[in-house]
Amino acid sequence: WSPHSKPRHAGHAGAASAPPEVTRGAMRAMASRPAAQQQPQPQALARARARALLQSRCRRSAPRGAAPLDTRRTLSRSAAQRVYDRAGQTVDDSGSSYGRNAVAALRAALAHAVADERVRHVLEVGSGSGKLAAQLLGDELAPACQRYTCVDLSSVQASNARTRLRGDTRAVVVETDGSQAAAFAAAQEGGPLDLVVSTYMLDLLSDSDVRAFFAEARTSLRPGGVLALAGLSPPPEEAGVARRIAAAVWALIHSLTPHVVGGCRAQALAPYAEGAGFEVLERAVVCGEGEDFLGLLCSEVLVARRPPAGE
């Protein structure tokens, strides 16, 4: 299953813990650096992002225990495909008011998690237009990545990704039927995975498909392999009344007409990860910013790993 990104009116939710301001200062500080300082070597830039994230105290321990059954309605695969085929070029989670901070925080946490690893084989499930793939291949994963497989259910989004990644021989874009088995099978040619990435996709899935995703990731990753996720999250209480109201309105719309919000609903990712046997390395709730309604939404950022052999 894969539609990674949402139309501009879509977003996500996960478990709550960190205040909404937790990442803003770090991100603004990075954005305000002089141009000469904004273009260091890729590895140095990745480490700088990781330091900014950790110094912002964004790291949080994950809730313990398996995720409870989620019985909320979800879009069928064919309905989700139609939504994201229609969305076309408007899909841009990492550039949106709800997702900009969260994706930046995910990249920082990911850089920290793989700083001492050689990440050669990567799968992104729900890759959308390929924007995140292009960013990671050009920065955090540039030194060692040999194969980056992008998987998406939407033929339009897969086509967008092929166009964006054209010329990068490491990138392979595959359109699948939306099942988790098909998504992970698409990357089997490269052998065991070093990294699985998915942003703003799991909140589209039924509970059984979410559990299937984590089971497939656990099987496909090598021991010590990393899982990096982001998706909309319920806001923490300290986020304020406006964010809590926005989350409630979003949940109501999803319950009545899920396609209007891209099929996405709030969910806690960490319990699913731990229930599947992953070790959570980093977890944070990062809130959006901006003047529009979507800037009031919050996202969970989660980096976990399959325990190394012997642990």
FIBAMAR-697922 format. One record per residue (C-alpha): residue number from 0; residue in three letters; y negated, z, x. Coordinates in nm, 2 decimals, padded with zeros to 4 digits, m for minus. Layout:
FIBAMAR-697922
<NUM,ALA,<Y,Z,X>>
...
***
This chain:
FIBAMAR-697922
<0,TRP,<00.00,00.00,00.00>>
<1,SER,<m00.33,m00.07,00.15>>
<2,PRO,<m00.68,m00.14,00.01>>
<3,HIS,<m00.86,00.06,00.27>>
<4,SER,<m01.22,00.03,00.17>>
<5,LYS,<m01.39,00.06,m00.16>>
<6,PRO,<m01.66,m00.13,m00.34>>
<7,ARG,<m01.99,00.03,m00.26>>
<8,HIS,<m01.95,00.26,m00.57>>
<9,ALA,<m01.62,00.40,m00.45>>
<10,GLY,<m01.53,00.70,m00.23>>
<11,HIS,<m01.28,00.99,m00.18>>
<12,ALA,<m01.20,01.36,m00.17>>
<13,GLY,<m00.98,01.61,00.01>>
<14,ALA,<m00.96,01.98,00.09>>
<15,ALA,<m01.28,02.18,00.13>>
<16,SER,<m01.40,02.39,00.42>>
<17,ALA,<m01.69,02.28,00.62>>
<18,PRO,<m02.06,02.29,00.52>>
<19,PRO,<m02.22,01.95,00.44>>
<20,GLU,<m02.46,01.98,00.73>>
<21,VAL,<m02.18,02.02,00.98>>
<22,THR,<m02.19,01.67,01.12>>
<23,ARG,<m02.54,01.55,01.05>>
<24,GLY,<m02.71,01.71,01.35>>
<25,ALA,<m02.46,01.57,01.59>>
<26,MET,<m02.47,01.22,01.44>>
<27,ARG,<m02.85,01.22,01.44>>
<28,ALA,<m02.86,01.34,01.80>>
<29,MET,<m02.63,01.05,01.90>>
<30,ALA,<m02.83,00.80,01.70>>
<31,SER,<m03.16,00.91,01.86>>
<32,ARG,<m03.05,00.86,02.22>>
<33,PRO,<m03.25,00.59,02.41>>
<34,ALA,<m03.08,00.25,02.40>>
<35,ALA,<m02.98,00.27,02.76>>
<36,GLN,<m02.79,00.58,02.69>>
<37,GLN,<m02.63,00.44,02.38>>
<38,GLN,<m02.43,00.18,02.57>>
<39,PRO,<m02.21,00.37,02.82>>
<40,GLN,<m01.86,00.27,02.91>>
<41,PRO,<m01.63,00.28,02.61>>
<42,GLN,<m01.43,00.58,02.73>>
<43,ALA,<m01.75,00.78,02.81>>
<44,LEU,<m01.89,00.69,02.47>>
<45,ALA,<m01.57,00.81,02.30>>
<46,ARG,<m01.58,01.14,02.49>>
<47,ALA,<m01.94,01.19,02.39>>
<48,ARG,<m01.86,01.14,02.03>>
<49,ALA,<m01.58,01.39,02.06>>
<50,ARG,<m01.80,01.65,02.22>>
<51,ALA,<m02.07,01.60,01.95>>
<52,LEU,<m01.81,01.65,01.68>>
<53,LEU,<m01.66,01.96,01.84>>
<54,GLN,<m02.00,02.11,01.93>>
<55,SER,<m02.10,02.08,01.57>>
<56,ARG,<m01.82,02.32,01.48>>
<57,CYS,<m01.66,02.06,01.26>>
<58,ARG,<m01.31,02.16,01.35>>
<59,ARG,<m01.13,02.37,01.09>>
<60,SER,<m00.77,02.49,01.05>>
<61,ALA,<m00.57,02.32,00.78>>
<62,PRO,<m00.44,02.48,00.46>>
<63,ARG,<m00.07,02.57,00.50>>
<64,GLY,<00.21,02.45,00.28>>
<65,ALA,<00.33,02.14,00.11>>
<66,ALA,<00.09,01.95,m00.13>>
<67,PRO,<00.14,02.03,m00.50>>
<68,LEU,<00.24,01.74,m00.73>>
<69,ASP,<m00.06,01.52,m00.82>>
<70,THR,<m00.01,01.39,m01.17>>
<71,ARG,<m00.35,01.22,m01.21>>
<72,ARG,<m00.35,00.86,m01.32>>
<73,THR,<m00.38,00.59,m01.06>>
<74,LEU,<m00.43,00.21,m01.06>>
<75,SER,<m00.12,m00.01,m01.05>>
<76,ARG,<m00.09,m00.22,m00.74>>
<77,SER,<m00.19,m00.53,m00.92>>
<78,ALA,<m00.49,m00.36,m01.07>>
<79,ALA,<m00.60,m00.23,m00.73>>
<80,GLN,<m00.55,m00.58,m00.58>>
<81,ARG,<m00.79,m00.72,m00.84>>
<82,VAL,<m01.05,m00.45,m00.78>>
<83,TYR,<m01.06,m00.52,m00.40>>
<84,ASP,<m01.03,m00.90,m00.43>>
<85,ARG,<m01.34,m00.89,m00.66>>
<86,ALA,<m01.52,m00.65,m00.42>>
<87,GLY,<m01.52,m00.91,m00.14>>
<88,GLN,<m01.77,m00.85,00.13>>
<89,THR,<m01.93,m00.55,m00.05>>
<90,VAL,<m01.65,m00.32,00.09>>
<91,ASP,<m01.79,m00.11,00.37>>
<92,ASP,<m01.68,00.25,00.39>>
<93,SER,<m01.81,00.31,00.74>>
<94,GLY,<m02.16,00.18,00.65>>
<95,SER,<m02.18,00.36,00.32>>
<96,SER,<m02.38,00.67,00.24>>
<97,TYR,<m02.05,00.86,00.15>>
<98,GLY,<m01.84,00.74,00.44>>
<99,ARG,<m02.07,00.68,00.74>>
<100,ASN,<m02.06,01.04,00.87>>
<101,ALA,<m01.69,01.08,00.80>>
<102,VAL,<m01.58,00.76,00.98>>
<103,ALA,<m01.80,00.86,01.28>>
<104,ALA,<m01.65,01.20,01.28>>
<105,LEU,<m01.30,01.05,01.26>>
<106,ARG,<m01.36,00.82,01.55>>
<107,ALA,<m01.49,01.12,01.75>>
<108,ALA,<m01.19,01.34,01.67>>
<109,LEU,<m00.96,01.05,01.74>>
<110,ALA,<m01.11,00.99,02.08>>
<111,HIS,<m01.06,01.35,02.16>>
<112,ALA,<m00.70,01.35,02.04>>
<113,VAL,<m00.60,01.04,02.25>>
<114,ALA,<m00.82,01.10,02.55>>
<115,ASP,<m00.51,01.16,02.77>>
<116,GLU,<m00.28,00.91,02.60>>
<117,ARG,<m00.21,00.54,02.64>>
<118,VAL,<m00.24,00.41,02.29>>
<119,ARG,<m00.07,00.07,02.30>>
<120,HIS,<00.06,00.01,01.94>>
<121,VAL,<m00.15,00.08,01.64>>
<122,LEU,<m00.11,00.03,01.26>>
<123,GLU,<m00.40,00.06,01.02>>
<124,VAL,<m00.29,00.08,00.65>>
<125,GLY,<m00.55,m00.04,00.41>>
<126,SER,<m00.76,m00.21,00.68>>
<127,GLY,<m01.00,m00.38,00.43>>
<128,SER,<m01.24,m00.62,00.60>>
<129,GLY,<m01.12,m00.51,00.95>>
<130,LYS,<m01.45,m00.34,01.05>>
<131,LEU,<m01.29,m00.02,01.17>>
<132,ALA,<m01.03,m00.22,01.36>>
<133,ALA,<m01.30,m00.41,01.54>>
<134,GLN,<m01.48,m00.09,01.62>>
<135,LEU,<m01.17,00.09,01.76>>
<136,LEU,<m01.06,m00.22,01.96>>
<137,GLY,<m01.40,m00.25,02.11>>
<138,ASP,<m01.44,00.12,02.20>>
<139,GLU,<m01.19,00.40,02.17>>
<140,LEU,<m00.88,00.19,02.20>>
<141,ALA,<m01.01,m00.07,02.44>>
<142,PRO,<m00.84,00.04,02.76>>
<143,ALA,<m00.48,00.02,02.66>>
<144,CYS,<m00.42,m00.12,02.31>>
<145,GLN,<m00.18,m00.42,02.31>>
<146,ARG,<m00.12,m00.46,01.94>>
<147,TYR,<m00.32,m00.35,01.64>>
<148,THR,<m00.16,m00.44,01.31>>
<149,CYS,<m00.39,m00.45,01.00>>
<150,VAL,<m00.22,m00.43,00.66>>
<151,ASP,<m00.38,m00.47,00.32>>
<152,LEU,<m00.28,m00.55,m00.03>>
<153,SER,<m00.59,m00.76,m00.11>>
<154,SER,<m00.57,m01.12,00.00>>
<155,VAL,<m00.95,m01.13,00.00>>
<156,GLN,<m00.98,m00.83,00.23>>
<157,ALA,<m00.70,m00.96,00.46>>
<158,SER,<m00.89,m01.29,00.49>>
<159,ASN,<m01.21,m01.10,00.57>>
<160,ALA,<m01.02,m00.91,00.84>>
<161,ARG,<m00.88,m01.23,00.99>>
<162,THR,<m01.23,m01.38,01.01>>
<163,ARG,<m01.38,m01.06,01.17>>
<164,LEU,<m01.10,m01.02,01.42>>
<165,ARG,<m01.06,m01.39,01.51>>
<166,GLY,<m01.03,m01.43,01.88>>
<167,ASP,<m00.89,m01.09,01.95>>
<168,THR,<m00.53,m01.16,02.04>>
<169,ARG,<m00.43,m00.79,02.00>>
<170,ALA,<m00.51,m00.80,01.63>>
<171,VAL,<m00.25,m00.90,01.37>>
<172,VAL,<m00.35,m00.91,01.00>>
<173,VAL,<m00.07,m00.89,00.73>>
<174,GLU,<m00.10,m00.90,00.35>>
<175,THR,<00.17,m00.70,00.19>>
<176,ASP,<00.30,m00.62,m00.16>>
<177,GLY,<00.14,m00.27,m00.15>>
<178,SER,<00.46,m00.07,m00.08>>
<179,GLN,<00.46,00.18,00.21>>
<180,ALA,<00.79,00.04,00.33>>
<181,ALA,<00.63,m00.31,00.36>>
<182,ALA,<00.32,m00.17,00.53>>
<183,PHE,<00.51,00.00,00.81>>
<184,ALA,<00.77,m00.28,00.84>>
<185,ALA,<00.48,m00.51,00.92>>
<186,ALA,<00.43,m00.33,01.25>>
<187,GLN,<00.79,m00.29,01.36>>
<188,GLU,<00.78,m00.59,01.60>>
<189,GLY,<00.58,m00.38,01.84>>
<190,GLY,<00.82,m00.09,01.85>>
<191,PRO,<00.74,00.27,01.79>>
<192,LEU,<00.38,00.34,01.69>>
<193,ASP,<00.13,00.54,01.90>>
<194,LEU,<m00.13,00.57,01.63>>
<195,VAL,<m00.15,00.52,01.25>>
<196,VAL,<m00.50,00.50,01.09>>
<197,SER,<m00.60,00.49,00.73>>
<198,THR,<m00.94,00.55,00.57>>
<199,TYR,<m01.03,00.57,00.21>>
<200,MET,<m00.69,00.43,00.09>>
<201,LEU,<m00.46,00.72,00.02>>
<202,ASP,<m00.68,00.84,m00.27>>
<203,LEU,<m00.58,00.52,m00.45>>
<204,LEU,<m00.21,00.59,m00.44>>
<205,SER,<00.02,00.77,m00.68>>
<206,ASP,<00.16,01.10,m00.55>>
<207,SER,<00.49,00.94,m00.48>>
<208,ASP,<00.33,00.67,m00.27>>
<209,VAL,<00.12,00.92,m00.08>>
<210,ARG,<00.43,01.11,00.01>>
<211,ALA,<00.61,00.78,00.10>>
<212,PHE,<00.31,00.70,00.34>>
<213,PHE,<00.35,01.03,00.53>>
<214,ALA,<00.73,01.00,00.54>>
<215,GLU,<00.70,00.64,00.68>>
<216,ALA,<00.43,00.75,00.93>>
<217,ARG,<00.65,01.04,01.05>>
<218,THR,<00.94,00.80,01.10>>
<219,SER,<00.75,00.52,01.26>>
<220,LEU,<00.53,00.72,01.51>>
<221,ARG,<00.68,00.80,01.85>>
<222,PRO,<00.71,01.18,01.92>>
<223,GLY,<00.36,01.29,02.01>>
<224,GLY,<00.21,00.99,01.81>>
<225,VAL,<m00.12,01.04,01.63>>
<226,LEU,<m00.22,01.01,01.26>>
<227,ALA,<m00.59,00.96,01.18>>
<228,LEU,<m00.71,00.97,00.82>>
<229,ALA,<m01.03,01.00,00.61>>
<230,GLY,<m01.08,01.01,00.24>>
<231,LEU,<m01.30,01.16,m00.03>>
<232,SER,<m01.28,01.54,m00.06>>
<233,PRO,<m01.39,01.80,m00.31>>
<234,PRO,<m01.71,01.96,m00.16>>
<235,PRO,<m01.70,02.32,m00.03>>
<236,GLU,<m01.89,02.57,m00.24>>
<237,GLU,<m02.16,02.60,00.02>>
<238,ALA,<m02.24,02.23,m00.02>>
<239,GLY,<m02.46,02.32,m00.32>>
<240,VAL,<m02.48,02.25,m00.69>>
<241,ALA,<m02.57,01.88,m00.66>>
<242,ARG,<m02.26,01.79,m00.46>>
<243,ARG,<m02.04,01.99,m00.70>>
<244,ILE,<m02.19,01.81,m01.00>>
<245,ALA,<m02.14,01.47,m00.83>>
<246,ALA,<m01.78,01.55,m00.76>>
<247,ALA,<m01.72,01.65,m01.12>>
<248,VAL,<m01.89,01.33,m01.25>>
<249,TRP,<m01.67,01.13,m01.02>>
<250,ALA,<m01.36,01.30,m01.13>>
<251,LEU,<m01.45,01.24,m01.50>>
<252,ILE,<m01.51,00.87,m01.44>>
<253,HIS,<m01.18,00.84,m01.26>>
<254,SER,<m00.99,01.01,m01.54>>
<255,LEU,<m01.14,00.77,m01.80>>
<256,THR,<m01.18,00.44,m01.61>>
<257,PRO,<m01.04,00.46,m01.26>>
<258,HIS,<m01.13,00.10,m01.17>>
<259,VAL,<m01.50,00.18,m01.19>>
<260,VAL,<m01.47,00.41,m00.89>>
<261,GLY,<m01.23,00.18,m00.70>>
<262,GLY,<m00.93,00.38,m00.82>>
<263,CYS,<m01.02,00.66,m00.58>>
<264,ARG,<m01.00,01.03,m00.66>>
<265,ALA,<m01.04,01.35,m00.46>>
<266,GLN,<m00.73,01.48,m00.28>>
<267,ALA,<m00.64,01.72,00.00>>
<268,LEU,<m00.46,01.54,00.28>>
<269,ALA,<m00.37,01.82,00.51>>
<270,PRO,<m00.10,01.97,00.29>>
<271,TYR,<00.07,01.63,00.26>>
<272,ALA,<00.06,01.60,00.64>>
<273,GLU,<00.21,01.94,00.70>>
<274,GLY,<00.47,01.90,00.43>>
<275,ALA,<00.59,01.59,00.62>>
<276,GLY,<00.62,01.78,00.94>>
<277,PHE,<00.29,01.68,01.12>>
<278,GLU,<00.10,01.92,01.34>>
<279,VAL,<m00.27,01.92,01.23>>
<280,LEU,<m00.50,01.88,01.54>>
<281,GLU,<m00.84,01.85,01.37>>
<282,ARG,<m00.95,01.88,01.01>>
<283,ALA,<m01.30,01.89,00.86>>
<284,VAL,<m01.49,01.82,00.54>>
<285,VAL,<m01.79,01.60,00.62>>
<286,CYS,<m02.04,01.52,00.35>>
<287,GLY,<m02.24,01.21,00.30>>
<288,GLU,<m02.62,01.17,00.31>>
<289,GLY,<m02.87,00.94,00.16>>
<290,GLU,<m03.08,00.92,m00.16>>
<291,ASP,<m02.81,00.77,m00.38>>
<292,PHE,<m02.54,00.93,m00.58>>
<293,LEU,<m02.27,00.83,m00.33>>
<294,GLY,<m02.44,01.03,m00.06>>
<295,LEU,<m02.36,01.35,m00.25>>
<296,LEU,<m01.98,01.29,m00.20>>
<297,CYS,<m01.78,01.46,00.07>>
<298,SER,<m01.48,01.34,00.28>>
<299,GLU,<m01.19,01.50,00.45>>
<300,VAL,<m01.13,01.40,00.81>>
<301,LEU,<m00.78,01.47,00.94>>
<302,VAL,<m00.62,01.40,01.28>>
<303,ALA,<m00.25,01.51,01.32>>
<304,ARG,<00.04,01.43,01.54>>
<305,ARG,<00.42,01.40,01.52>>
<306,PRO,<00.54,01.69,01.73>>
<307,PRO,<00.66,01.59,02.07>>
<308,ALA,<01.03,01.59,02.13>>
<309,GLY,<01.17,01.94,02.17>>
<310,GLU,<00.90,02.11,01.97>>
***
